[in-house]
Amino acid sequence: MRRIVILGGGMCGLSLAFRRNQNPAPGDDILILEEGPQPGGSLRTLREEGLVLEAGPFTLRTTPAAERLISDLGLEGETLVADPRAPRWVVRDGRPRRVVPGPRGLLSTAIPFGARVRALKEPFVARRPAELDDESVHDFFTRRFGAGVARYAAAPLASGVWADDPGTLSVRSAFPRLWEAEARGGSVLRGLLAARRESGPAFRPRTVSFRSGLATLAERLVERSQRAGVRVELNAEITAIEGPFHGGEEECVWKVQIADGTVYPADTLVSTLDAQSLASLLGTRLPRSTARLSALAYSRLAVVLQAFRPERPGSAPRGFGVLAPRGEGFRSLGVLYPSSLFPARVPGGVALTTSLFGGALEPSLPDLTESELLKLAEVEVLRLHPGIGPRVYGRVLKWPVALPRLPLGHHTTLDLLAQDLAAINAGDERPRLVVTGSWSDGLGLGERIARAEELAPAL
């Protein structure tokens, strides 16, 4: 019997167990240990007062693997698809300006005219020096596209996706596609165009959710996996890991202990934990990388969910949401518009907003009281949408460990971790230890599902 223990019941851990169990090797026994009271990791769907609200990830941007998972779970009938033409907004000079994703966004009015002209010169900017092995998001965009794009495009991107400071966030690790595009073509724009030509027919991702919220995906994964024999233990805080054992008296490679004293044997251990927890539990077993993993910081976030009754139908927010660069007088990182994206699950006459506070630039904001955060969020939403009407619902959820902050040189940490894993797994046909996480190989739900599908056959 091969005992596979997955540490963490988030989207990657659940998807990995499901995929592995579809095509198990003889004798596979799969166990998921999740320290929280519910599966899904960062997924947090609230269903109350007739509303479906997301306090974690807001949408699923599909990958081919995510599309396959939705189909295999029989969730197509529950899937809600956002209009790909729905506008996105960035605040400039105090008011929202419409932007479009991708290179065309360089021509949007969210970016000042002079900055747009400078951005169009990007293909003629000298390629980066060979000795430059990483760069902050701010410095990368300033060098390639100019200061205006760095402020009105890169800064909202860094804070909106990673809740991080563009001055310290590694572009190589956080936005590898852009870093690789410059390496490929000597220009980001030329490199992106070349990659598109080489990739063949383009996959068209969808932005989706489900009628009962994103937690539907985790719930269906657990239901199908448990029915097929996967065990899922909730409230299973991991307190110690012994091993790896190499033969001798031990009949397993690892022993995993949880807070109630239960010890689980494992032959393959899969960690989806945050970097600090991984380093704390494995310590000297990861001699090259553990110090750097221990130092990896995480942003804290406060999520403010609100419902309003607009004075007129046209007063409700439209589009995906709005991002606010620093210096525009907003303290939120951005405001999302769930009722605009997925109107089919919202009661008539109601507009929903989700405001995000905290992150690297204002780390103390989540310390405000719930009433203070609700007031701040309401004031900012009313400033953006004066006719949105009275608030009829408000709720605050706080994430003490929300998003990893990837510093300059983070790729070196991952290289050292790869060396540690190679040493642990040497000489065995199947891996003893597998490590994955939002801090190592993809942040979005679609990416986490794709990583699970990739890892499953190797276990």
C-alpha positions as a Markdown table, in Angstrom:
| # | Residue | x | y | z |
|---|---|---|---|---|
| 1 | Met | 0.0 | 0.0 | 0.0 |
| 2 | Arg | 1.3 | 3.5 | -0.9 |
| 3 | Arg | 0.0 | 6.0 | 1.6 |
| 4 | Ile | -0.2 | 9.6 | 0.2 |
| 5 | Val | -0.8 | 12.3 | 2.7 |
| 6 | Ile | -1.7 | 15.8 | 1.4 |
| 7 | Leu | -1.1 | 18.6 | 3.8 |
| 8 | Gly | -3.7 | 21.3 | 3.1 |
| 9 | Gly | -7.2 | 21.0 | 1.8 |
| 10 | Gly | -7.2 | 24.0 | -0.5 |
| 11 | Met | -8.0 | 23.9 | -4.2 |
| 12 | Cys | -4.7 | 22.3 | -5.2 |
| 13 | Gly | -4.8 | 19.6 | -2.4 |
| 14 | Leu | -8.4 | 18.7 | -3.2 |
| 15 | Ser | -7.9 | 18.7 | -7.0 |
| 16 | Leu | -4.7 | 16.6 | -6.6 |
| 17 | Ala | -6.5 | 14.0 | -4.5 |
| 18 | Phe | -9.4 | 13.8 | -7.0 |
| 19 | Arg | -7.1 | 13.5 | -10.0 |
| 20 | Arg | -4.8 | 10.9 | -8.4 |
| 21 | Asn | -7.8 | 8.9 | -7.3 |
| 22 | Gln | -9.2 | 8.8 | -10.8 |
| 23 | Asn | -6.2 | 6.8 | -12.0 |
| 24 | Pro | -4.6 | 5.3 | -8.8 |
| 25 | Ala | -1.7 | 3.0 | -8.7 |
| 26 | Pro | -2.4 | -0.3 | -7.0 |
| 27 | Gly | -2.8 | 0.1 | -3.3 |
| 28 | Asp | -2.9 | 3.9 | -3.2 |
| 29 | Asp | -4.4 | 5.3 | 0.0 |
| 30 | Ile | -5.0 | 9.1 | 0.0 |
| 31 | Leu | -5.5 | 11.3 | 3.0 |
| 32 | Ile | -6.0 | 15.1 | 3.1 |
| 33 | Leu | -5.2 | 16.9 | 6.4 |
| 34 | Glu | -6.8 | 20.4 | 6.6 |
| 35 | Glu | -6.3 | 22.5 | 9.6 |
| 36 | Gly | -9.4 | 24.6 | 9.1 |
| 37 | Pro | -13.1 | 23.6 | 9.8 |
| 38 | Gln | -14.0 | 23.5 | 6.2 |
| 39 | Pro | -12.3 | 22.4 | 2.9 |
| 40 | Gly | -11.3 | 24.8 | 0.2 |
| 41 | Gly | -8.4 | 26.8 | 1.8 |
| 42 | Ser | -8.8 | 30.4 | 0.8 |
| 43 | Leu | -12.3 | 29.8 | -0.7 |
| 44 | Arg | -14.8 | 31.4 | 1.6 |
| 45 | Thr | -18.4 | 31.6 | 0.2 |
| 46 | Leu | -21.0 | 33.1 | 2.5 |
| 47 | Arg | -24.6 | 32.3 | 1.9 |
| 48 | Glu | -26.8 | 34.5 | 4.1 |
| 49 | Glu | -29.8 | 36.8 | 3.8 |
| 50 | Gly | -30.5 | 35.6 | 0.3 |
| 51 | Leu | -27.0 | 36.6 | -0.9 |
| 52 | Val | -24.0 | 34.7 | -2.2 |
| 53 | Leu | -20.8 | 36.4 | -1.3 |
| 54 | Glu | -17.1 | 35.7 | -1.7 |
| 55 | Ala | -14.7 | 36.7 | 1.0 |
| 56 | Gly | -11.8 | 34.8 | -0.6 |
| 57 | Pro | -11.1 | 34.5 | -4.3 |
| 58 | Phe | -13.7 | 36.3 | -6.3 |
| 59 | Thr | -13.7 | 34.4 | -9.6 |
| 60 | Leu | -12.1 | 31.4 | -11.3 |
| 61 | Arg | -10.1 | 32.3 | -14.4 |
| 62 | Thr | -10.1 | 29.0 | -16.2 |
| 63 | Thr | -7.2 | 27.1 | -17.5 |
| 64 | Pro | -7.6 | 24.0 | -19.7 |
| 65 | Ala | -7.2 | 21.9 | -16.5 |
| 66 | Ala | -9.9 | 23.9 | -14.8 |
| 67 | Glu | -12.3 | 23.4 | -17.7 |
| 68 | Arg | -11.7 | 19.7 | -17.5 |
| 69 | Leu | -12.3 | 19.6 | -13.8 |
| 70 | Ile | -15.6 | 21.6 | -14.0 |
| 71 | Ser | -16.7 | 19.1 | -16.7 |
| 72 | Asp | -15.6 | 16.0 | -14.8 |
| 73 | Leu | -17.4 | 17.2 | -11.6 |
| 74 | Gly | -20.6 | 17.7 | -13.5 |
| 75 | Leu | -20.7 | 21.4 | -12.7 |
| 76 | Glu | -21.3 | 22.9 | -16.1 |
| 77 | Gly | -25.0 | 23.4 | -15.3 |
| 78 | Glu | -24.0 | 25.3 | -12.2 |
| 79 | Thr | -21.4 | 27.5 | -13.9 |
| 80 | Leu | -22.0 | 31.3 | -14.3 |
| 81 | Val | -19.8 | 32.9 | -16.9 |
| 82 | Ala | -18.8 | 36.6 | -16.7 |
| 83 | Asp | -19.1 | 38.8 | -19.8 |
| 84 | Pro | -15.6 | 39.1 | -21.1 |
| 85 | Arg | -16.5 | 42.6 | -22.4 |
| 86 | Ala | -17.3 | 43.7 | -18.8 |
| 87 | Pro | -15.2 | 46.8 | -18.2 |
| 88 | Arg | -12.3 | 47.1 | -15.7 |
| 89 | Trp | -11.5 | 50.5 | -14.1 |
| 90 | Val | -8.5 | 52.3 | -12.6 |
| 91 | Val | -8.8 | 55.5 | -10.7 |
| 92 | Arg | -6.9 | 58.5 | -12.1 |
| 93 | Asp | -7.4 | 62.1 | -11.0 |
| 94 | Gly | -10.1 | 60.9 | -8.6 |
| 95 | Arg | -12.4 | 59.1 | -11.0 |
| 96 | Pro | -12.5 | 55.7 | -12.6 |
| 97 | Arg | -11.1 | 55.3 | -16.1 |
| 98 | Arg | -11.9 | 52.3 | -18.2 |
| 99 | Val | -9.0 | 49.9 | -19.1 |
| 100 | Val | -8.7 | 46.8 | -21.1 |
| 101 | Pro | -6.4 | 43.9 | -20.2 |
| 102 | Gly | -3.2 | 43.0 | -22.0 |
| 103 | Pro | -1.0 | 45.2 | -24.3 |
| 104 | Arg | -4.0 | 47.1 | -25.6 |
| 105 | Gly | -4.4 | 48.6 | -22.1 |
| 106 | Leu | -1.4 | 50.8 | -22.8 |
| 107 | Leu | -3.7 | 52.9 | -24.9 |
| 108 | Ser | -6.4 | 53.4 | -22.3 |
| 109 | Thr | -7.3 | 56.7 | -20.8 |
| 110 | Ala | -6.4 | 55.4 | -17.4 |
| 111 | Ile | -2.8 | 56.2 | -18.5 |
| 112 | Pro | -1.9 | 59.9 | -19.2 |
| 113 | Phe | -1.4 | 60.7 | -22.8 |
| 114 | Gly | 2.3 | 61.4 | -22.5 |
| 115 | Ala | 2.8 | 58.1 | -20.7 |
| 116 | Arg | 1.0 | 56.3 | -23.5 |
| 117 | Val | 3.3 | 57.8 | -26.1 |
| 118 | Arg | 6.3 | 56.7 | -24.0 |
| 119 | Ala | 4.9 | 53.1 | -23.6 |
| 120 | Leu | 4.7 | 52.7 | -27.4 |
| 121 | Lys | 8.4 | 53.1 | -27.6 |
| 122 | Glu | 8.9 | 49.9 | -25.5 |
| 123 | Pro | 10.0 | 47.8 | -28.5 |
| 124 | Phe | 13.0 | 50.2 | -29.0 |
| 125 | Val | 14.2 | 50.2 | -25.4 |
| 126 | Ala | 17.5 | 48.3 | -24.9 |
| 127 | Arg | 17.1 | 44.8 | -23.5 |
| 128 | Arg | 18.0 | 44.2 | -19.9 |
| 129 | Pro | 21.7 | 43.7 | -19.0 |
| 130 | Ala | 22.8 | 40.1 | -18.8 |
| 131 | Glu | 23.8 | 40.4 | -15.1 |
| 132 | Leu | 20.3 | 41.6 | -14.1 |
| 133 | Asp | 18.7 | 38.4 | -12.7 |
| 134 | Asp | 15.6 | 40.0 | -11.1 |
| 135 | Glu | 13.8 | 43.4 | -10.8 |
| 136 | Ser | 11.0 | 44.9 | -8.8 |
| 137 | Val | 7.7 | 45.3 | -10.7 |
| 138 | His | 8.1 | 49.1 | -10.4 |
| 139 | Asp | 11.6 | 49.2 | -11.8 |
| 140 | Phe | 10.7 | 46.7 | -14.6 |
| 141 | Phe | 7.8 | 48.7 | -15.8 |
| 142 | Thr | 9.6 | 52.0 | -15.4 |
| 143 | Arg | 12.5 | 50.8 | -17.5 |
| 144 | Arg | 10.5 | 49.2 | -20.2 |
| 145 | Phe | 7.4 | 51.4 | -20.4 |
| 146 | Gly | 8.0 | 54.6 | -18.4 |
| 147 | Ala | 7.0 | 56.1 | -15.1 |
| 148 | Gly | 3.4 | 56.7 | -16.1 |
| 149 | Val | 2.7 | 53.1 | -16.9 |
| 150 | Ala | 4.5 | 52.0 | -13.7 |
| 151 | Arg | 2.1 | 54.2 | -11.6 |
| 152 | Tyr | -1.2 | 53.6 | -13.4 |
| 153 | Ala | -0.8 | 50.1 | -14.6 |
| 154 | Ala | 1.9 | 48.2 | -12.8 |
| 155 | Ala | 1.2 | 49.6 | -9.3 |
| 156 | Pro | -2.6 | 48.6 | -9.4 |
| 157 | Leu | -1.6 | 45.3 | -10.9 |
| 158 | Ala | 0.8 | 44.5 | -8.1 |
| 159 | Ser | -1.6 | 45.6 | -5.4 |
| 160 | Gly | -4.7 | 44.1 | -7.0 |
| 161 | Val | -3.3 | 40.7 | -7.7 |
| 162 | Trp | -0.7 | 40.3 | -5.0 |
| 163 | Ala | -1.7 | 43.0 | -2.4 |
| 164 | Asp | 2.0 | 43.9 | -2.5 |
| 165 | Asp | 4.3 | 46.8 | -2.9 |
| 166 | Pro | 5.4 | 47.2 | -6.6 |
| 167 | Gly | 8.7 | 48.6 | -5.3 |
| 168 | Thr | 9.6 | 45.3 | -3.6 |
| 169 | Leu | 7.6 | 42.6 | -5.5 |
| 170 | Ser | 9.7 | 40.5 | -7.8 |
| 171 | Val | 8.5 | 40.7 | -11.4 |
| 172 | Arg | 10.4 | 37.5 | -12.3 |
| 173 | Ser | 8.5 | 35.5 | -9.7 |
| 174 | Ala | 5.1 | 37.3 | -9.6 |
| 175 | Phe | 4.7 | 37.9 | -13.4 |
| 176 | Pro | 7.1 | 35.4 | -15.0 |
| 177 | Arg | 5.4 | 35.7 | -18.4 |
| 178 | Leu | 6.5 | 39.4 | -18.7 |
| 179 | Trp | 10.0 | 38.6 | -17.6 |
| 180 | Glu | 10.3 | 35.8 | -20.0 |
| 181 | Ala | 8.8 | 37.8 | -22.9 |
| 182 | Glu | 11.6 | 40.4 | -22.6 |
| 183 | Ala | 14.2 | 37.6 | -22.5 |
| 184 | Arg | 12.7 | 36.0 | -25.6 |
| 185 | Gly | 12.3 | 39.1 | -27.8 |
| 186 | Gly | 14.4 | 41.8 | -26.2 |
| 187 | Ser | 11.1 | 43.6 | -25.8 |
| 188 | Val | 8.1 | 42.7 | -23.7 |
| 189 | Leu | 5.6 | 43.5 | -26.5 |
| 190 | Arg | 7.6 | 41.7 | -29.2 |
| 191 | Gly | 8.1 | 38.7 | -26.8 |
| 192 | Leu | 4.4 | 38.4 | -26.1 |
| 193 | Leu | 3.5 | 38.6 | -29.8 |
| 194 | Ala | 6.1 | 35.9 | -30.6 |
| 195 | Ala | 4.8 | 33.6 | -27.8 |
| 196 | Arg | 1.3 | 34.0 | -29.2 |
| 197 | Arg | 2.4 | 33.0 | -32.7 |
| 198 | Glu | 4.3 | 30.0 | -31.5 |
| 199 | Ser | 1.6 | 28.7 | -29.2 |
| 200 | Gly | -0.8 | 27.7 | -32.0 |
| 201 | Pro | -4.6 | 28.0 | -31.5 |
| 202 | Ala | -5.2 | 30.1 | -28.4 |
| 203 | Phe | -7.1 | 28.7 | -25.5 |
| 204 | Arg | -9.9 | 31.1 | -24.6 |
| 205 | Pro | -10.1 | 31.3 | -20.8 |
| 206 | Arg | -13.4 | 32.0 | -19.1 |
| 207 | Thr | -14.0 | 34.0 | -15.9 |
| 208 | Val | -16.5 | 31.9 | -14.0 |
| 209 | Ser | -18.2 | 31.2 | -10.7 |
| 210 | Phe | -21.1 | 29.0 | -9.6 |
| 211 | Arg | -24.7 | 29.6 | -8.7 |
| 212 | Ser | -24.0 | 28.8 | -5.0 |
| 213 | Gly | -20.5 | 30.4 | -5.1 |
| 214 | Leu | -16.9 | 29.1 | -5.6 |
| 215 | Ala | -17.1 | 26.9 | -2.5 |
| 216 | Thr | -19.3 | 24.7 | -4.7 |
| 217 | Leu | -16.1 | 23.5 | -6.4 |
| 218 | Ala | -14.5 | 22.4 | -3.1 |
| 219 | Glu | -17.7 | 20.8 | -1.8 |
| 220 | Arg | -18.1 | 18.8 | -5.0 |
| 221 | Leu | -14.5 | 17.7 | -4.9 |
| 222 | Val | -14.8 | 16.5 | -1.4 |
| 223 | Glu | -18.1 | 14.7 | -2.1 |
| 224 | Arg | -16.7 | 12.8 | -5.2 |
| 225 | Ser | -13.4 | 12.0 | -3.6 |
| 226 | Gln | -14.8 | 10.7 | -0.3 |
| 227 | Arg | -17.2 | 8.6 | -2.3 |
| 228 | Ala | -14.2 | 7.1 | -4.0 |
| 229 | Gly | -12.3 | 6.4 | -0.8 |
| 230 | Val | -10.3 | 9.5 | -0.2 |
| 231 | Arg | -10.2 | 10.5 | 3.5 |
| 232 | Val | -10.5 | 14.2 | 4.4 |
| 233 | Glu | -9.7 | 15.2 | 8.0 |
| 234 | Leu | -10.8 | 18.7 | 9.0 |
| 235 | Asn | -9.5 | 20.7 | 12.1 |
| 236 | Ala | -6.3 | 18.7 | 11.6 |
| 237 | Glu | -3.6 | 21.1 | 12.7 |
| 238 | Ile | -0.2 | 19.6 | 11.9 |
| 239 | Thr | 2.2 | 19.8 | 14.8 |
| 240 | Ala | 5.1 | 17.6 | 13.8 |
| 241 | Ile | 6.6 | 15.6 | 11.0 |
| 242 | Glu | 9.1 | 12.9 | 11.5 |
| 243 | Gly | 11.2 | 11.4 | 8.7 |
| 244 | Pro | 12.2 | 10.7 | 6.0 |
| 245 | Phe | 12.9 | 7.1 | 7.2 |
| 246 | His | 15.0 | 4.9 | 4.9 |
| 247 | Gly | 14.2 | 1.3 | 5.7 |
| 248 | Gly | 15.0 | -0.1 | 9.1 |
| 249 | Glu | 12.3 | -0.8 | 11.6 |
| 250 | Glu | 10.0 | 1.9 | 10.2 |
| 251 | Glu | 7.3 | 0.7 | 7.8 |
| 252 | Cys | 6.8 | 4.2 | 6.3 |
| 253 | Val | 8.8 | 7.2 | 5.1 |
| 254 | Trp | 7.1 | 9.9 | 7.2 |
| 255 | Lys | 5.0 | 10.2 | 10.3 |
| 256 | Val | 2.7 | 13.2 | 10.5 |
| 257 | Gln | 1.2 | 14.2 | 13.9 |
| 258 | Ile | -1.8 | 16.5 | 14.4 |
| 259 | Ala | -2.8 | 18.5 | 17.4 |
| 260 | Asp | -5.0 | 15.8 | 19.0 |
| 261 | Gly | -2.0 | 13.5 | 19.1 |
| 262 | Thr | -3.0 | 11.2 | 16.1 |
| 263 | Val | -0.1 | 10.1 | 14.0 |
| 264 | Tyr | -0.5 | 9.3 | 10.3 |
| 265 | Pro | 2.1 | 7.3 | 8.4 |
| 266 | Ala | 2.9 | 8.4 | 4.9 |
| 267 | Asp | 5.0 | 7.1 | 2.0 |
| 268 | Thr | 4.6 | 10.2 | -0.1 |
| 269 | Leu | 4.0 | 13.6 | 1.5 |
| 270 | Val | 2.5 | 16.5 | -0.5 |
| 271 | Ser | 2.7 | 19.9 | 1.1 |
| 272 | Thr | 0.5 | 22.7 | -0.1 |
| 273 | Leu | 1.3 | 24.7 | 3.1 |
| 274 | Asp | 2.5 | 28.3 | 3.2 |
| 275 | Ala | 6.3 | 28.7 | 3.1 |
| 276 | Gln | 6.8 | 29.5 | 6.8 |
| 277 | Ser | 4.7 | 26.5 | 8.0 |
| 278 | Leu | 6.7 | 24.2 | 5.6 |
| 279 | Ala | 10.0 | 25.5 | 7.0 |
| 280 | Ser | 8.8 | 25.2 | 10.6 |
| 281 | Leu | 7.7 | 21.6 | 10.1 |
| 282 | Leu | 10.6 | 20.3 | 8.1 |
| 283 | Gly | 13.5 | 22.6 | 9.2 |
| 284 | Thr | 16.8 | 20.8 | 8.8 |
| 285 | Arg | 15.3 | 18.4 | 6.3 |
| 286 | Leu | 15.5 | 21.4 | 3.9 |
| 287 | Pro | 19.0 | 22.6 | 4.7 |
| 288 | Arg | 19.5 | 24.8 | 1.6 |
| 289 | Ser | 16.1 | 26.6 | 1.5 |
| 290 | Thr | 14.6 | 26.6 | 5.0 |
| 291 | Ala | 16.1 | 29.9 | 6.2 |
| 292 | Arg | 14.8 | 31.7 | 3.1 |
| 293 | Leu | 11.4 | 30.0 | 3.4 |
| 294 | Ser | 11.1 | 31.0 | 7.0 |
| 295 | Ala | 11.7 | 34.6 | 6.0 |
| 296 | Leu | 9.0 | 34.8 | 3.4 |
| 297 | Ala | 6.4 | 37.3 | 4.5 |
| 298 | Tyr | 2.7 | 37.3 | 3.9 |
| 299 | Ser | 0.2 | 40.2 | 3.5 |
| 300 | Arg | -2.8 | 40.6 | 5.7 |
| 301 | Leu | -6.1 | 41.6 | 4.3 |
| 302 | Ala | -9.5 | 42.7 | 5.4 |
| 303 | Val | -12.4 | 42.0 | 3.1 |
| 304 | Val | -15.5 | 44.2 | 3.4 |
| 305 | Leu | -18.7 | 42.8 | 1.8 |
| 306 | Gln | -21.6 | 45.2 | 1.2 |
| 307 | Ala | -25.0 | 45.3 | -0.4 |
| 308 | Phe | -26.8 | 48.5 | -1.5 |
| 309 | Arg | -30.1 | 49.4 | -3.0 |
| 310 | Pro | -29.4 | 51.7 | -5.9 |
| 311 | Glu | -31.6 | 54.7 | -6.4 |
| 312 | Arg | -31.9 | 53.9 | -10.2 |
| 313 | Pro | -30.9 | 50.8 | -12.2 |
| 314 | Gly | -28.2 | 52.8 | -13.9 |
| 315 | Ser | -26.6 | 53.7 | -10.5 |
| 316 | Ala | -25.2 | 50.2 | -9.9 |
| 317 | Pro | -21.5 | 49.6 | -10.6 |
| 318 | Arg | -20.7 | 48.0 | -13.9 |
| 319 | Gly | -17.8 | 45.7 | -14.8 |
| 320 | Phe | -15.2 | 43.7 | -12.9 |
| 321 | Gly | -14.2 | 46.3 | -10.4 |
| 322 | Val | -11.9 | 49.3 | -9.9 |
| 323 | Leu | -8.3 | 49.5 | -8.7 |
| 324 | Ala | -6.9 | 52.6 | -7.0 |
| 325 | Pro | -3.2 | 53.5 | -7.3 |
| 326 | Arg | -1.6 | 55.1 | -4.2 |
| 327 | Gly | -2.0 | 58.9 | -4.2 |
| 328 | Glu | -5.5 | 58.9 | -5.5 |
| 329 | Gly | -7.1 | 59.4 | -2.1 |
| 330 | Phe | -8.4 | 55.8 | -1.6 |
| 331 | Arg | -7.3 | 53.5 | 1.1 |
| 332 | Ser | -8.7 | 50.3 | -0.4 |
| 333 | Leu | -6.6 | 48.3 | -2.8 |
| 334 | Gly | -9.7 | 48.1 | -5.0 |
| 335 | Val | -13.4 | 47.4 | -5.1 |
| 336 | Leu | -15.0 | 44.4 | -6.9 |
| 337 | Tyr | -18.5 | 44.3 | -8.4 |
| 338 | Pro | -19.9 | 40.8 | -7.9 |
| 339 | Ser | -23.5 | 41.7 | -8.8 |
| 340 | Ser | -22.4 | 43.1 | -12.2 |
| 341 | Leu | -20.4 | 40.0 | -13.1 |
| 342 | Phe | -22.9 | 37.4 | -11.9 |
| 343 | Pro | -26.4 | 39.1 | -11.9 |
| 344 | Ala | -28.2 | 35.7 | -12.1 |
| 345 | Arg | -27.5 | 35.0 | -8.4 |
| 346 | Val | -28.3 | 38.5 | -7.0 |
| 347 | Pro | -31.8 | 39.5 | -5.8 |
| 348 | Gly | -33.4 | 42.2 | -7.9 |
| 349 | Gly | -32.6 | 45.8 | -7.0 |
| 350 | Val | -29.4 | 44.9 | -5.1 |
| 351 | Ala | -25.8 | 45.9 | -5.9 |
| 352 | Leu | -22.9 | 44.1 | -4.2 |
| 353 | Thr | -19.4 | 45.4 | -3.7 |
| 354 | Thr | -16.3 | 43.8 | -2.2 |
| 355 | Ser | -13.6 | 46.2 | -0.8 |
| 356 | Leu | -10.1 | 45.0 | 0.0 |
| 357 | Phe | -7.9 | 46.7 | 2.7 |
| 358 | Gly | -4.4 | 46.1 | 3.9 |
| 359 | Gly | -1.6 | 44.4 | 2.0 |
| 360 | Ala | 2.0 | 45.5 | 2.0 |
| 361 | Leu | 1.4 | 49.3 | 1.6 |
| 362 | Glu | -1.1 | 49.7 | 4.5 |
| 363 | Pro | -0.5 | 46.6 | 6.7 |
| 364 | Ser | -2.2 | 48.0 | 9.8 |
| 365 | Leu | -5.6 | 48.6 | 8.1 |
| 366 | Pro | -6.9 | 45.1 | 9.0 |
| 367 | Asp | -6.5 | 46.1 | 12.7 |
| 368 | Leu | -9.4 | 48.6 | 12.4 |
| 369 | Thr | -12.6 | 47.5 | 14.0 |
| 370 | Glu | -15.4 | 46.0 | 11.9 |
| 371 | Ser | -17.5 | 49.2 | 12.2 |
| 372 | Glu | -14.5 | 51.3 | 11.2 |
| 373 | Leu | -13.8 | 49.2 | 8.2 |
| 374 | Leu | -17.5 | 49.2 | 7.2 |
| 375 | Lys | -17.6 | 52.9 | 7.4 |
| 376 | Leu | -14.4 | 53.4 | 5.4 |
| 377 | Ala | -15.6 | 51.0 | 2.7 |
| 378 | Glu | -19.0 | 52.6 | 2.5 |
| 379 | Val | -17.5 | 56.1 | 2.1 |
| 380 | Glu | -15.2 | 55.0 | -0.7 |
| 381 | Val | -17.9 | 53.1 | -2.6 |
| 382 | Leu | -20.2 | 56.2 | -2.3 |
| 383 | Arg | -17.4 | 58.4 | -3.6 |
| 384 | Leu | -17.1 | 56.1 | -6.7 |
| 385 | His | -20.9 | 55.6 | -7.1 |
| 386 | Pro | -22.9 | 58.4 | -5.5 |
| 387 | Gly | -26.2 | 57.0 | -6.6 |
| 388 | Ile | -25.7 | 53.5 | -5.3 |
| 389 | Gly | -28.2 | 54.1 | -2.5 |
| 390 | Pro | -28.4 | 53.0 | 1.1 |
| 391 | Arg | -26.4 | 50.1 | 2.4 |
| 392 | Val | -28.6 | 47.2 | 3.5 |
| 393 | Tyr | -25.9 | 44.6 | 4.4 |
| 394 | Gly | -22.3 | 44.7 | 5.6 |
| 395 | Arg | -19.8 | 42.1 | 6.7 |
| 396 | Val | -16.1 | 42.0 | 7.4 |
| 397 | Leu | -13.7 | 39.1 | 7.2 |
| 398 | Lys | -10.0 | 39.2 | 8.0 |
| 399 | Trp | -7.2 | 37.1 | 6.6 |
| 400 | Pro | -4.1 | 37.2 | 8.8 |
| 401 | Val | -2.1 | 35.2 | 6.3 |
| 402 | Ala | -3.5 | 36.2 | 2.9 |
| 403 | Leu | -1.0 | 36.4 | 0.1 |
| 404 | Pro | 2.7 | 35.6 | -0.2 |
| 405 | Arg | 5.1 | 38.5 | -0.7 |
| 406 | Leu | 7.6 | 37.4 | -3.3 |
| 407 | Pro | 10.8 | 39.4 | -2.8 |
| 408 | Leu | 13.7 | 40.1 | -5.2 |
| 409 | Gly | 15.6 | 36.9 | -5.6 |
| 410 | His | 12.7 | 34.6 | -4.8 |
| 411 | His | 13.7 | 32.4 | -7.8 |
| 412 | Thr | 16.9 | 31.6 | -5.9 |
| 413 | Thr | 14.8 | 30.3 | -3.0 |
| 414 | Leu | 12.9 | 28.0 | -5.3 |
| 415 | Asp | 16.1 | 26.8 | -6.9 |
| 416 | Leu | 17.5 | 25.9 | -3.4 |
| 417 | Leu | 14.2 | 24.2 | -2.5 |
| 418 | Ala | 14.4 | 22.1 | -5.7 |
| 419 | Gln | 17.9 | 21.0 | -4.7 |
| 420 | Asp | 16.6 | 20.0 | -1.3 |
| 421 | Leu | 13.7 | 18.0 | -2.8 |
| 422 | Ala | 16.0 | 16.3 | -5.3 |
| 423 | Ala | 18.2 | 15.1 | -2.3 |
| 424 | Ile | 15.2 | 13.8 | -0.4 |
| 425 | Asn | 13.6 | 12.0 | -3.4 |
| 426 | Ala | 16.9 | 10.6 | -4.8 |
| 427 | Gly | 16.8 | 6.8 | -5.4 |
| 428 | Asp | 13.0 | 6.3 | -5.3 |
| 429 | Glu | 10.8 | 5.7 | -8.3 |
| 430 | Arg | 8.0 | 7.7 | -6.7 |
| 431 | Pro | 8.6 | 11.0 | -4.8 |
| 432 | Arg | 8.9 | 11.0 | -1.0 |
| 433 | Leu | 8.2 | 14.7 | -0.8 |
| 434 | Val | 6.3 | 17.1 | -3.2 |
| 435 | Val | 6.0 | 20.8 | -2.5 |
| 436 | Thr | 3.6 | 23.2 | -4.2 |
| 437 | Gly | 1.9 | 26.4 | -3.2 |
| 438 | Ser | 0.8 | 29.9 | -4.3 |
| 439 | Trp | 4.3 | 31.1 | -3.3 |
| 440 | Ser | 6.0 | 28.6 | -5.6 |
| 441 | Asp | 4.1 | 27.8 | -8.7 |
| 442 | Gly | 1.0 | 29.9 | -9.3 |
| 443 | Leu | -1.5 | 32.1 | -7.4 |
| 444 | Gly | -4.8 | 31.8 | -9.2 |
| 445 | Leu | -7.4 | 29.1 | -8.7 |
| 446 | Gly | -7.0 | 28.0 | -12.4 |
| 447 | Glu | -3.2 | 27.7 | -11.9 |
| 448 | Arg | -3.6 | 25.7 | -8.7 |
| 449 | Ile | -5.9 | 23.3 | -10.5 |
| 450 | Ala | -3.5 | 23.0 | -13.4 |
| 451 | Arg | -0.6 | 22.3 | -11.0 |
| 452 | Ala | -2.6 | 19.5 | -9.3 |
| 453 | Glu | -3.4 | 17.9 | -12.6 |
| 454 | Glu | 0.3 | 18.0 | -13.5 |
| 455 | Leu | 1.5 | 16.5 | -10.2 |
| 456 | Ala | -1.1 | 13.7 | -9.9 |
| 457 | Pro | 0.5 | 11.1 | -12.3 |
| 458 | Ala | 3.9 | 11.4 | -10.6 |
| 459 | Leu | 2.6 | 10.4 | -7.2 |
